[in-house]
Structures are given as C-alpha cells and as structure tokens.
Amino acid sequence: MAELDQQILAFPLSDRHAEHRLAQLDGVIALTATMFGLAEDCDWEALTVLQGERDDLVREALSDVLPSAFVEAASEKIRRLLAQNDELLAVVAQAKLELAQRYHHQRNQTQAVQHYLSQSA
C-alpha cells in the first residue's frame, strides 16, 4: 500500500504542463541573459528586481516532478542556468572589484586635494 501511495504522490505532470514548465525554464534563461547587461551596466537596482523575479520563476518551474520524457530536456536547461549563474556571478564580482578600485582611487584623490588645501591655506 505504501508503494501505491508513493506512485500517487509522484504522479507525473501531463505533457502539456511539463512543456509549460520547460518554457518557464527558457524564460528564466532569457531573463538571466538580460541580467548580464544590467550587471555590466552596474544597474544594481534593476538587477535586484530581476533576481527576485528569476527566483520566483525558477521555483515555479521546478515545483513539480516532470514525466521521464522531459527529464533530459529539463536537465539540460538547468545545466545551462547553472552555467549562466556562474558567469553572472563572475560579472558581478568583476564589477565589484572595479567599483572598489574606483572608490579607492577617488578616496585618494579626495585626500590629496584636502592635503593640498590644508597646505595652501
């Protein structure tokens, strides 16, 4: 009886529903590509908004068990998403490094100006 209960709980989605889930994953992939541009432009507010939307889409797309016929396609899309995520994190890390360098440069310039003004006063 317990085995029957497990089969009922793991009843796969219909093909149409599974195709919708795969389309949602495609949407997440496209959204992530948009996020690259935002990260490169240092638009952190818009990137944060899209990250929230992306998280919701991923949760929804992966919320159900897919029929075995769709598992390979879903796995490939998930691998692509993971690769995109790694690339996005690298872009963000590089932008963070560049911002830190600019901040330090600007701070040094400000200190130099303050030093000059204190010497000439």
Secondary structure, 3 states (H helix, E strand, C coil): CHHHHHHHHCCCCCHHHHHHHHHHHHHHHHHHHHHHHHHHCCCHHHHHHHHHHHHHHHHHHCCCCCCHHHHHHHHHHHHHHHHHHHHHHHHHHHHHHHHHHHHHHHHHHHHHHHHHHHHHC
